[in-house]
Amino acid sequence: MIITVTMNPAIDKTADVDNLRIGELNRVKNIIQDAGGKGINVSRTIHALGGDTIATGFLGGDAGKMIGLSLTQLNIKHDFVFIEGETRTNTKIIDKSNGNLVTELNEPGPDILPSELEQLCEKLEGYASPDNIFVFSGSIPNKISPSIYGQLIRKLKKKRAKVFVDADGELLAEAIKAKPFIVKPNRLELKKYLGIDEDIDDAMLLEKGKSIINNGPKIAVISCGSRGAYFINGDTVYYSPGIEVHTNSTVGAGDAMIGALAYGLDNNLSFEESCKLSIAASAGACTTIGTKPPTKELVEMLVNDVNLIKIK
């Protein structure tokens, strides 16, 4: 089973505008609301592929109730801690005149009480076992230490659970110290972690990416948007240039990638098969409207177009 942890979920509101004009009136052409947050998106991808997943984290207020109801209607199992604060709303503005360029307005999220955090920690430890995978994704709410992912990884590893991490900044740095099974930074997040300001080519990116493995994680996946991804597993490195698809929105593509990777490994697919599945799912997510995951049928079709190249 795959347990996803979304500490800062959101209502994802995706708005289409024909031509975004900063500082002027913009009329929305179309708007979609989805249950969102990176971990929830991961669970939705796993569920779409036919996998077994439980979404956890914090939910609060009317927005939290809406997310819980949405997951129930999708038949996605969930076990959140319901908090006193209100779950946030994130707005994605898609500029149709500029190649579907996405501008994101993400709210900070509610304050979490110490007792609420303790409830979640106890819940996660209760799920921990060698048969379960945990996926920690995205940001954390106010007043929670950025060391929280690292703290939880250490506790879950004591029960031999595998932990995947998709985060950035100090959250990622602290998580790496705890030696999770997989980390998935994108190009920008990796540069930030390594303290690199200037642009670097793929050869340097890959060399620097290998340093993450030396710091503890078994596997590092470096996503590069439409240019595909690198998969570093010990001394073995694969690269996939990605798949060319008609893109409606790139929001959720990275979540689909890690969700499919977790699904593949949870279902005993080989590492190579899991990598291909993750590229196909990421590409498929780009074709959907809003933050919806791709269908299993679409992912299975796109897998045939994935070119996975062993470069070391």
Backbone hydrogen bonds in HBPLUS format (Angstrom, degrees):
<---DONOR---> <-ACCEPTOR-->    atom                        ^
c    i                          cat <-CA-CA->   ^        H-A-AA   ^      H-
h    n   atom  resd res      DA  || num        DHA   H-A  angle D-A-AA Bond
n    s   type  num  typ     dist DA aas  dist angle  dist       angle   num
A0133-ILE N   A0001-MET O   2.91 MM 132  6.31 162.4  1.94 159.3 165.3     1
A0002-ILE N   A0052-ASP O   2.99 MM  50  6.31 158.3  2.04 146.9 153.8     2
A0054-ILE N   A0002-ILE O   3.03 MM  52  6.48 149.2  2.12 146.9 152.4     3
A0003-ILE N   A0133-ILE O   2.73 MM 130  6.13 161.4  1.76 168.2 170.6     4
A0135-VAL N   A0003-ILE O   2.87 MM 132  6.25 153.4  1.94 152.6 156.1     5
A0004-THR N   A0054-ILE O   2.95 MM  50  6.33 155.5  2.01 152.5 160.6     6
A0056-THR N   A0004-THR O   2.80 MM  52  5.93 155.9  1.86 157.5 165.6     7
A0005-VAL N   A0135-VAL O   2.79 MM 130  6.01 162.9  1.82 166.6 162.1     8
A0137-SER N   A0005-VAL O   3.42 MM 132  6.47 173.6  2.42 164.6 162.7     9
A0006-THR N   A0056-THR O   2.92 MM  50  6.18 170.6  1.93 140.3 142.7    10
A0010-ALA N   A0036-GLY O   3.22 MM  26  4.95 168.3  2.23 105.6 105.0    11
A0036-GLY N   A0010-ALA O   2.70 MM  26  4.95 143.5  1.83 167.5 170.9    12
A0011-ILE N   A0088-ARG O   3.03 MM  77  6.54 150.7  2.12 140.8 147.8    13
A0090-ASN N   A0011-ILE O   2.86 MM  79  6.07 156.7  1.91 151.2 158.8    14
A0012-ASP N   A0034-ASP O   2.85 MM  22  5.11 160.1  1.89 158.0 159.3    15
A0034-ASP N   A0012-ASP O   2.87 MM  22  5.11 153.6  1.94 140.5 149.4    16
A0013-LYS N   A0090-ASN O   2.76 MM  77  6.02 176.4  1.76 172.1 173.3    17
A0092-LYS N   A0013-LYS O   2.76 MM  79  6.09 162.4  1.79 153.0 157.9    18
A0014-THR N   A0032-ILE O   2.80 MM  18  5.19 162.3  1.83 159.8 162.9    19
A0032-ILE N   A0014-THR O   2.91 MM  18  5.19 151.8  1.99 141.9 151.3    20
A0015-ALA N   A0092-LYS O   2.73 MM  77  6.06 167.7  1.74 169.3 173.4    21
A0094-ILE N   A0015-ALA O   2.80 MM  79  6.10 168.3  1.82 163.0 167.0    22
A0016-ASP N   A0030-ASN O   2.85 MM  14  5.18 164.7  1.88 154.4 158.8    23
A0029-LYS N   A0016-ASP O   2.68 MM  13  5.37 164.1  1.70 161.9 164.5    24
A0017-VAL N   A0094-ILE O   3.00 MM  77  6.18 166.9  2.02 164.0 161.1    25
A0096-LYS N   A0017-VAL O   2.92 MM  79  6.11 168.8  1.94 173.6 173.2    26
A0097-SER N   A0018-ASP O   3.00 MM  79  5.73 114.6  2.44 130.6 145.1    27
A0024-GLU N   A0021-ARG O   3.29 MM   3  5.59 154.1  2.36 130.4 127.5    28
A0041-ASN N   A0037-GLY O   2.94 MM   4  6.24 157.3  1.99 158.1 165.5    29
A0042-VAL N   A0038-LYS O   2.96 MM   4  6.29 146.4  2.07 144.3 154.0    30
A0043-SER N   A0039-GLY O   2.94 MM   4  6.31 158.3  1.99 149.5 154.2    31
A0044-ARG N   A0040-ILE O   2.92 MM   4  6.20 154.3  1.99 149.4 156.8    32
A0045-THR N   A0041-ASN O   3.04 MM   4  6.31 149.2  2.13 143.9 151.4    33
A0046-ILE N   A0042-VAL O   2.97 MM   4  6.28 166.0  1.99 156.0 159.5    34
A0047-HIS N   A0043-SER O   2.86 MM   4  6.01 163.2  1.89 151.4 156.1    35
A0048-ALA N   A0044-ARG O   2.97 MM   4  6.07 154.8  2.03 139.5 146.5    36
A0049-LEU N   A0045-THR O   3.02 MM   4  6.29 142.2  2.17 146.5 156.5    37
A0049-LEU N   A0046-ILE O   3.19 MM   3  5.18 126.0  2.50  93.4 107.1    38
A0051-GLY N   A0046-ILE O   2.80 MM   5  5.06 158.5  1.84 154.5 147.2    39
A0050-GLY N   A0047-HIS O   2.96 MM   3  5.04 152.4  2.04 102.7 111.6    40
A0055-ALA N   A0077-LYS O   2.99 MM  22  6.42 162.1  2.02 140.9 142.6    41
A0079-ASP N   A0055-ALA O   2.87 MM  24  6.25 157.7  1.92 160.0 163.5    42
A0081-VAL N   A0057-GLY O   2.90 MM  24  6.18 171.8  1.90 159.7 159.6    43
A0059-LEU N   A0081-VAL O   3.04 MM  22  6.27 157.9  2.09 149.1 151.2    44
A0083-ILE N   A0059-LEU O   2.74 MM  24  5.98 157.6  1.79 151.7 159.6    45
A0064-GLY N   A0060-GLY O   2.97 MM   4  4.47 140.1  2.13 131.2 130.0    46
A0087-THR N   A0060-GLY O   2.98 MM  27  4.99 170.2  1.99 121.2 118.6    47
A0065-LYS N   A0061-GLY O   3.03 MM   4  6.37 153.7  2.10 147.4 155.0    48
A0066-MET N   A0062-ASP O   2.94 MM   4  6.19 152.0  2.02 145.8 153.3    49
A0067-ILE N   A0063-ALA O   3.04 MM   4  6.36 153.7  2.11 146.9 153.3    50
A0068-GLY N   A0064-GLY O   2.98 MM   4  6.26 166.1  2.00 153.1 156.4    51
A0069-LEU N   A0065-LYS O   2.90 MM   4  6.10 161.5  1.94 150.3 155.3    52
A0070-SER N   A0066-MET O   2.89 MM   4  6.04 155.8  1.95 145.7 152.7    53
A0071-LEU N   A0067-ILE O   2.98 MM   4  6.25 161.0  2.01 154.6 158.7    54
A0072-THR N   A0068-GLY O   3.00 MM   4  6.22 154.3  2.07 145.2 152.7    55
A0073-GLN N   A0069-LEU O   2.91 MM   4  6.15 157.4  1.96 150.8 156.6    56
A0074-LEU N   A0070-SER O   3.04 MM   4  6.30 136.4  2.23 139.6 151.4    57
A0074-LEU N   A0071-LEU O   3.16 MM   3  5.00 126.2  2.47  90.2 104.3    58
A0076-ILE N   A0071-LEU O   2.90 MM   5  5.17 169.3  1.91 157.9 154.8    59
A0075-ASN N   A0072-THR O   2.99 MM   3  4.97 156.7  2.04 103.3 110.1    60
A0091-THR N   A0105-LEU O   2.96 MM  14  5.05 167.0  1.98 141.9 141.4    61
A0105-LEU N   A0091-THR O   2.76 MM  14  5.05 161.3  1.79 157.4 163.0    62
A0093-ILE N   A0103-THR O   2.74 MM  10  5.03 176.1  1.74 156.9 157.6    63
A0103-THR N   A0093-ILE O   2.85 MM  10  5.03 161.7  1.89 145.0 151.3    64
A0095-ASP N   A0101-LEU O   2.89 MM   6  5.23 169.8  1.90 153.9 154.6    65
A0098-ASN N   A0095-ASP O   3.16 MM   3  5.52 161.1  2.20 111.4 117.2    66
A0100-ASN N   A0095-ASP O   3.12 MM   5  4.99 120.2  2.50 143.9 146.5    67
A0101-LEU N   A0098-ASN O   3.18 MM   3  5.60 133.6  2.40 106.6 117.5    68
A0116-GLU N   A0113-LEU O   2.96 MM   3  5.16 126.0  2.26 103.3 117.6    69
A0117-LEU N   A0113-LEU O   3.07 MM   4  6.45 156.9  2.12 157.4 163.9    70
A0118-GLU N   A0114-PRO O   2.97 MM   4  6.19 155.4  2.03 145.8 152.8    71
A0119-GLN N   A0115-SER O   3.07 MM   4  6.28 148.6  2.17 136.7 144.5    72
A0120-LEU N   A0116-GLU O   3.19 MM   4  6.52 156.1  2.24 146.3 151.4    73
A0121-CYS N   A0117-LEU O   2.99 MM   4  6.27 164.5  2.01 154.2 158.4    74
A0122-GLU N   A0118-GLU O   3.01 MM   4  6.19 161.8  2.04 151.0 155.3    75
A0123-LYS N   A0119-GLN O   3.00 MM   4  6.18 151.6  2.08 143.1 151.5    76
A0124-LEU N   A0120-LEU O   2.93 MM   4  6.20 161.5  1.96 158.2 161.8    77
A0125-GLU N   A0121-CYS O   3.04 MM   4  6.26 164.4  2.07 149.8 154.0    78
A0126-GLY N   A0122-GLU O   3.05 MM   4  6.20 141.4  2.20 138.9 149.0    79
A0127-TYR N   A0124-LEU O   3.00 MM   3  5.21 135.7  2.20 101.7 113.8    80
A0128-ALA N   A0124-LEU O   3.17 MM   4  6.39 126.0  2.48 141.8 156.3    81
A0128-ALA N   A0125-GLU O   3.28 MM   3  5.07 141.2  2.44  92.3 103.0    82
A0132-ASN N   A0129-SER O   3.14 MM   3  5.51 165.8  2.16 115.5 120.0    83
A0162-LYS N   A0132-ASN O   3.39 MM  30  6.73 155.5  2.45 156.4 158.5    84
A0134-PHE N   A0162-LYS O   2.82 MM  28  6.23 160.8  1.86 157.4 163.9    85
A0164-PHE N   A0134-PHE O   2.69 MM  30  6.05 165.2  1.71 162.8 168.0    86
A0136-PHE N   A0164-PHE O   2.90 MM  28  6.21 169.0  1.91 157.9 156.2    87
A0166-ASP N   A0136-PHE O   2.87 MM  30  6.23 160.6  1.91 167.3 171.4    88
A0138-GLY N   A0166-ASP O   2.90 MM  28  6.31 152.8  1.97 171.9 168.1    89
A0148-ILE N   A0145-SER O   3.02 MM   3  5.66 159.7  2.06 125.7 126.8    90
A0151-GLN N   A0147-SER O   2.92 MM   4  6.20 159.1  1.97 157.0 163.8    91
A0152-LEU N   A0148-ILE O   2.97 MM   4  6.18 165.6  2.00 155.0 157.8    92
A0153-ILE N   A0149-TYR O   2.85 MM   4  6.02 158.3  1.90 153.8 160.4    93
A0154-ARG N   A0150-GLY O   3.17 MM   4  6.36 163.6  2.20 150.1 152.9    94
A0155-LYS N   A0151-GLN O   3.28 MM   4  6.60 154.2  2.35 142.4 149.1    95
A0156-LEU N   A0152-LEU O   2.89 MM   4  6.11 166.2  1.91 158.9 162.1    96
A0157-LYS N   A0153-ILE O   2.88 MM   4  5.98 154.8  1.94 152.0 158.9    97
A0158-LYS N   A0155-LYS O   3.27 MM   3  5.39 134.2  2.50  96.0 107.7    98
A0159-LYS N   A0156-LEU O   3.05 MM   3  5.42 145.6  2.17 105.1 115.0    99
A0161-ALA N   A0156-LEU O   3.22 MM   5  5.62 166.2  2.24 142.3 139.1   100
A0160-ARG N   A0157-LYS O   2.81 MM   3  4.58 157.2  1.87 105.9 108.4   101
A0181-PHE N   A0163-VAL O   2.83 MM  18  5.31 132.6  2.05 138.7 153.6   102
A0182-ILE N   A0163-VAL O   3.27 MM  19  6.68 159.8  2.32 143.4 146.5   103
A0165-VAL N   A0182-ILE O   2.86 MM  17  6.24 144.6  1.98 142.8 154.3   104
A0184-LYS N   A0165-VAL O   2.95 MM  19  6.38 143.3  2.09 162.2 170.1   105
A0172-LEU N   A0168-ASP O   3.29 MM   4  4.75 158.0  2.34 103.4 107.6   106
A0173-ALA N   A0169-GLY O   3.10 MM   4  6.42 163.9  2.12 150.5 155.3   107
A0174-GLU N   A0170-GLU O   2.89 MM   4  5.98 165.7  1.91 151.9 154.8   108
A0175-ALA N   A0171-LEU O   2.99 MM   4  6.10 149.2  2.09 140.3 149.5   109
A0176-ILE N   A0172-LEU O   2.90 MM   4  6.12 160.1  1.94 156.4 160.6   110
A0177-LYS N   A0173-ALA O   3.35 MM   4  6.61 149.7  2.45 140.5 147.4   111
A0178-ALA N   A0175-ALA O   2.96 MM   3  5.29 137.2  2.15 105.6 117.6   112
A0179-LYS N   A0176-ILE O   2.99 MM   3  5.15 161.9  2.02 109.6 115.3   113
A0218-LYS N   A0181-PHE O   3.14 MM  37  5.10 124.5  2.47 111.5 125.6   114
A0219-ILE N   A0181-PHE O   2.98 MM  38  6.27 147.3  2.09 152.4 162.6   115
A0183-VAL N   A0219-ILE O   3.13 MM  36  6.63 148.6  2.23 149.0 157.4   116
A0221-VAL N   A0183-VAL O   2.93 MM  38  6.33 163.0  1.96 158.3 164.0   117
A0223-SER N   A0185-PRO O   3.18 MM  38  6.58 149.3  2.28 136.3 143.3   118
A0190-LEU N   A0186-ASN O   2.91 MM   4  6.09 156.6  1.97 159.2 165.4   119
A0187-ARG N   A0223-SER O   3.04 MM  36  6.19 129.9  2.30 173.9 171.3   120
A0191-LYS N   A0187-ARG O   3.09 MM   4  6.36 161.4  2.13 147.8 152.5   121
A0192-LYS N   A0188-LEU O   2.98 MM   4  6.20 156.1  2.04 147.9 154.7   122
A0193-TYR N   A0189-GLU O   2.94 MM   4  6.14 155.9  2.00 144.1 150.5   123
A0194-LEU N   A0190-LEU O   2.97 MM   4  6.20 151.7  2.05 149.0 156.5   124
A0195-GLY N   A0191-LYS O   2.91 MM   4  5.96 110.4  2.41 135.6 152.4   125
A0196-ILE N   A0191-LYS O   2.84 MM   5  4.96 166.4  1.86 148.8 149.2   126
A0195-GLY N   A0192-LYS O   3.17 MM   3  5.01 150.5  2.26  96.0 105.0   127
A0205-LEU N   A0201-ASP O   2.89 MM   4  6.13 156.8  1.95 151.1 159.0   128
A0206-LEU N   A0202-ASP O   2.85 MM   4  5.97 160.8  1.89 149.2 152.9   129
A0207-GLU N   A0203-ALA O   3.07 MM   4  6.25 159.3  2.11 141.8 147.7   130
A0208-LYS N   A0204-MET O   2.88 MM   4  6.05 161.9  1.91 151.3 156.0   131
A0209-GLY N   A0205-LEU O   2.79 MM   4  5.94 145.9  1.91 141.2 152.2   132
A0210-LYS N   A0206-LEU O   3.03 MM   4  6.30 141.4  2.18 146.8 154.9   133
A0211-SER N   A0208-LYS O   3.03 MM   3  5.42 143.0  2.17 105.4 115.8   134
A0212-ILE N   A0209-GLY O   3.07 MM   3  5.64 150.6  2.16 112.3 119.9   135
A0213-ILE N   A0210-LYS O   3.07 MM   3  5.37 121.3  2.43 103.1 116.1   136
A0214-ASN N   A0210-LYS O   3.35 MM   4  6.79 151.4  2.43 144.4 152.1   137
A0215-ASN N   A0212-ILE O   2.92 MM   3  5.13 139.7  2.08 101.2 113.6   138
A0216-GLY N   A0213-ILE O   3.09 MM   3  5.47 168.3  2.11 112.3 115.4   139
A0220-ALA N   A0232-ILE O   2.93 MM  12  5.11 157.3  1.98 144.3 151.8   140
A0232-ILE N   A0220-ALA O   2.80 MM  12  5.11 174.1  1.81 163.8 164.3   141
A0222-ILE N   A0230-TYR O   2.88 MM   8  5.09 156.4  1.94 143.9 151.5   142
A0230-TYR N   A0222-ILE O   2.91 MM   8  5.09 157.5  1.97 140.0 146.2   143
A0224-CYS N   A0228-GLY O   2.76 MM   4  5.29 161.1  1.80 161.9 157.8   144
A0227-ARG N   A0224-CYS O   3.16 MM   3  5.32 151.2  2.25 130.0 126.3   145
A0228-GLY N   A0225-GLY O   3.08 MM   3  5.78 159.7  2.12 123.2 124.5   146
A0229-ALA N   A0240-SER O   3.01 MM  11  5.58 148.7  2.11 149.4 159.3   147
A0240-SER N   A0229-ALA O   3.02 MM  11  5.58 163.9  2.04 162.3 167.4   148
A0231-PHE N   A0238-TYR O   2.86 MM   7  5.08 164.1  1.88 146.0 148.9   149
A0238-TYR N   A0231-PHE O   2.92 MM   7  5.08 160.6  1.95 143.8 150.3   150
A0233-ASN N   A0236-THR O   2.81 MM   3  5.17 168.2  1.83 164.2 166.1   151
A0236-THR N   A0233-ASN O   3.04 MM   3  5.17 157.7  2.09 129.1 126.8   152
A0311-ILE N   A0237-VAL O   2.93 MM  74  5.71 152.6  2.00 146.7 155.4   153
A0239-TYR N   A0309-ILE O   2.77 MM  70  5.13 150.9  1.85 142.1 152.2   154
A0309-ILE N   A0239-TYR O   2.78 MM  70  5.13 173.7  1.78 151.8 153.0   155
A0248-ASN N   A0286-CYS O   2.71 MM  38  5.89 162.3  1.74 157.6 161.4   156
A0249-SER N   A0286-CYS O   3.16 MM  37  5.13 165.8  2.18 138.4 142.9   157
A0253-ALA N   A0250-THR O   3.09 MM   3  5.49 163.8  2.12 133.9 133.7   158
A0256-ALA N   A0252-GLY O   2.95 MM   4  6.18 153.3  2.02 147.7 154.6   159
A0257-MET N   A0253-ALA O   3.01 MM   4  6.27 145.9  2.13 141.1 150.6   160
A0258-ILE N   A0254-GLY O   3.15 MM   4  6.48 163.8  2.18 150.4 151.5   161
A0259-GLY N   A0255-ASP O   2.88 MM   4  5.96 151.2  1.96 144.9 154.3   162
A0260-ALA N   A0256-ALA O   2.94 MM   4  6.00 161.6  1.97 146.4 150.2   163
A0261-LEU N   A0257-MET O   3.05 MM   4  6.23 153.5  2.12 143.5 151.4   164
A0262-ALA N   A0258-ILE O   2.95 MM   4  6.07 160.3  1.99 143.9 148.8   165
A0263-TYR N   A0259-GLY O   2.91 MM   4  6.11 156.9  1.96 144.4 151.6   166
A0264-GLY N   A0260-ALA O   2.85 MM   4  6.03 162.0  1.88 148.5 152.8   167
A0265-LEU N   A0261-LEU O   3.09 MM   4  6.33 167.3  2.11 151.6 154.2   168
A0266-ASP N   A0262-ALA O   2.85 MM   4  5.94 153.3  1.92 148.6 156.8   169
A0267-ASN N   A0263-TYR O   2.98 MM   4  6.11 134.4  2.19 143.2 154.5   170
A0267-ASN N   A0264-GLY O   3.25 MM   3  5.21 132.8  2.49  92.9 105.3   171
A0269-LEU N   A0264-GLY O   2.86 MM   5  5.11 164.3  1.89 159.7 154.3   172
A0268-ASN N   A0265-LEU O   3.28 MM   3  5.08 156.8  2.34 105.2 104.3   173
A0274-SER N   A0270-SER O   2.92 MM   4  6.12 157.6  1.97 151.6 158.1   174
A0275-CYS N   A0271-PHE O   2.93 MM   4  6.16 151.6  2.02 147.9 155.5   175
A0276-LYS N   A0272-GLU O   3.08 MM   4  6.36 161.9  2.11 150.2 154.1   176
A0277-LEU N   A0273-GLU O   2.96 MM   4  6.17 158.3  2.01 146.6 152.9   177
A0278-SER N   A0274-SER O   2.96 MM   4  6.16 151.2  2.04 143.8 151.3   178
A0279-ILE N   A0275-CYS O   3.08 MM   4  6.41 154.2  2.15 150.9 156.9   179
A0280-ALA N   A0276-LYS O   3.00 MM   4  6.24 162.8  2.03 152.1 156.9   180
A0281-ALA N   A0277-LEU O   2.89 MM   4  6.07 158.3  1.94 149.7 155.6   181
A0282-SER N   A0278-SER O   3.00 MM   4  6.08 155.9  2.05 141.9 148.5   182
A0283-ALA N   A0279-ILE O   3.00 MM   4  6.21 163.2  2.03 149.4 153.7   183
A0284-GLY N   A0280-ALA O   2.87 MM   4  6.01 156.5  1.92 144.6 152.1   184
A0285-ALA N   A0281-ALA O   2.89 MM   4  6.08 147.8  2.00 144.8 152.6   185
A0286-CYS N   A0283-ALA O   3.12 MM   3  5.30 132.2  2.36  99.6 112.1   186
A0287-THR N   A0284-GLY O   3.09 MM   3  5.42 148.8  2.19 106.4 115.4   187
A0288-THR N   A0285-ALA O   3.29 MM   3  5.49 156.2  2.35 104.4 111.1   188
A0299-VAL N   A0295-THR O   3.07 MM   4  6.36 164.5  2.09 152.3 156.3   189
A0300-GLU N   A0296-LYS O   2.91 MM   4  6.11 164.8  1.93 154.4 158.4   190
A0301-MET N   A0297-GLU O   3.09 MM   4  6.24 143.1  2.23 137.1 146.8   191
A0302-LEU N   A0298-LEU O   2.89 MM   4  6.15 160.1  1.93 153.3 158.7   192
A0303-VAL N   A0299-VAL O   2.92 MM   4  6.09 141.2  2.07 150.0 159.9   193
A0304-ASN N   A0301-MET O   3.31 MM   3  5.91 144.1  2.45 109.4 116.8   194
A0305-ASP N   A0302-LEU O   2.85 MM   3  5.30 152.3  1.93 113.0 122.0   195
A0306-VAL N   A0303-VAL O   3.13 MM   3  5.27 161.4  2.17 107.0 112.8   196
